[in-house]
Amino acid sequence: MDDNMRIEISQLRRDILGLRSEVSGIKNDITSLKGYVLRLDSKIDKDLKKICIGDRDGIESIERLTKEVKELNRKMEREINKLERFGGIK
């Protein structure tokens, strides 16, 4: 092999390692989002029970849930955009 090929191979290896690192980061972010969704689902159940029994915190619970759902949507949109950049979602 000549020096140019060695340099290209070395650069490709670095690029692959960089992509692996980014994919790993995206996987971790998705795992975090899944955990967040599960916690949010639990909160929704608890807040709905409060609302059903006429708890005064019902309206505040709905407002908190609305904010959390909006935040979750923003986080998910960011992650989807990251995946689309790498061709993971078409």
FENQUI-V248914 format. One line per field, one symbol per residue. ss: DSSP state (h for helix, s for strand, l for the rest). psi: psi as a letter, one per 30 degrees, with the letter a starting at -180 (. if undefined). burial: + if it has 9 or more other ideal C-beta (glycine too) atoms within 8 Angstrom, else -. Layout:
ss: ???
psi: ???
burial: ???
This chain:
ss: llhhhhhhhhhhhhhhhhhhhhhhhhhhhhhhhhhhhhhhhhhhhhhhhhhhlllllhhhhhhhhhhhhhhhhhhhhhhhhhhhhlllll
psi: kleeeeeeeeeeeeeeeeeeeeeeeeeeeeeeeeeeeeeeeeeeeeeeeeeeggkfgeeeeeeeeeeeeeeeeeeeeeeeeeeeeggfk.
burial: -----+--+---------+--++--+--++--+--++--+--++--+--++------+--++-++--++--+--++--++-+++-+----
